[in-house]
């Protein structure tokens, strides 16, 4: 049975807590859960617990934490800075990158971004955060990725970044230029590509260029591809690879 997961920002092991607002509404009215039903509660900061409902009504539910569950988070702390695509496709990017275990998502407004202005995009941040929360529930994550305020690539280059920095670019090497050590930041440009000024700025700030192959990918395809590759090589998917020399069954 699929886990029934609820977000509770403040979790302390071994005590009864209350679930309020939309989470309580979903528990009581939508799922019709009640005393004795088991659920999972998580704090969005990496902890989640198996719990049992002790009481519930239309306003709130009380649950007793039973045991802390093993982490579902990747060992690779990955940030993706993604040029915001047009026609609302950023919502899908947020959802998919959350499912893939990305820790932080930075919406970018680049020189060739065809989406709305930074100010207009700022109004969408609250919705994007809700999408990330729902994706955490669906995928079983215990950490809600940080959704940054939209910024330009120049602004991104001025903030404190991890030492490992990758710029996805058609002219980059078609192999990982570095072995990412957590944490790692990857910048994905718009479908029109990075400007020469942005590429020069990236190089001056320690970004190494990486190509995802000979075909031109949509922004969301590139974001999901690079997140999957890095999780497979260096994150929580690497355990699923067959060891060298192991035969397929």
Secondary structure as GFF3:
##gff-version 3
##sequence-region A 1 249
A	DSSP	beta_strand	5	7	.	.	.	ID=ss1
A	DSSP	beta_strand	16	20	.	.	.	ID=ss2
A	DSSP	alpha_helix	21	25	.	.	.	ID=ss3
A	DSSP	pi_helix	26	30	.	.	.	ID=ss4
A	DSSP	beta_strand	38	42	.	.	.	ID=ss5
A	DSSP	beta_strand	48	56	.	.	.	ID=ss6
A	DSSP	beta_strand	60	68	.	.	.	ID=ss7
A	DSSP	beta_strand	78	83	.	.	.	ID=ss8
A	DSSP	alpha_helix	90	99	.	.	.	ID=ss9
A	DSSP	beta_strand	104	109	.	.	.	ID=ss10
A	DSSP	alpha_helix	118	122	.	.	.	ID=ss11
A	DSSP	alpha_helix	125	139	.	.	.	ID=ss12
A	DSSP	beta_strand	146	147	.	.	.	ID=ss13
A	DSSP	beta_strand	151	152	.	.	.	ID=ss14
A	DSSP	alpha_helix	153	158	.	.	.	ID=ss15
A	DSSP	beta_strand	164	173	.	.	.	ID=ss16
A	DSSP	beta_strand	184	188	.	.	.	ID=ss17
A	DSSP	alpha_helix	196	204	.	.	.	ID=ss18
A	DSSP	beta_strand	208	210	.	.	.	ID=ss19
A	DSSP	alpha_helix	219	234	.	.	.	ID=ss20
A	DSSP	three_ten_helix	238	240	.	.	.	ID=ss21
###
